[in-house]
Amino acid sequence: MAFLVILLCFGLAGGIVGRVKGSSFFIWFLVSFCLPFFGLAAALLYRFESNELRRQCPGCGKVVKIYDALCTSCGTELEFPDTAIASENQVAIARERRAAATPRA
């Protein structure tokens, strides 16, 4: 019974970390539940989804992650682009800097 509680705690911790990083809570819960120490370590080392570069689909114009092979909207097969769009975090930081630099009346 105690082992099940420990597995549940590891599962919850891994799921929460995975969700904070922009991934699926359920998938990281299962990984951390089944592989307690390794699953939580993997969730902690996993990338932040909001830091990933993006690109625009030539078919429908939707902005998708740069590592996507297919557009999730129209199904167009995507080639690796020559240029990328800034990540969501980089765009938010630039907005904050512009707002701070703008003089207020």
Residue, then its C-alpha position, 0 to 999 in steps of 0.5 A: m500500500a505504501f509503495l502505491v502511494i509513493l508511485l502515485c506521488f511520483g506520478l503526480a509530480g511528473g505529470i505536474v512538471g510535464r504540464v508546466k513545461g507545456s506537455s501532456f499531464f496524463i502521459w508524464f503521469l503514466v511515465s513517472f508512475c511506471l518508472p518512478f525515479f527515471g520518469l520524474a527525471a525525464a520530465l524535469l529534463y524535458r524541453f519547454e514547449s514554449n521555448e521551441l522555434r516555430r514556422q508557418c505552414p505554406g498551405c493554410g498559414k497556421v503557425v506550428k512548431i518547427y519540429d512538426a512534420l505535418c501541419t495539424s490543421c490542413g495535413t500539409e507535409l512540411e519541409f524544414p524551413d530556412t528561416a524560423i519564427a521566434s518562440e512564444n517566450q521570445v515574443a512575450i519578452a520583446r513585448e514586455r521590453r517595448a512596453a517598458a521602453t514606451p514613455r507613459a504620460 
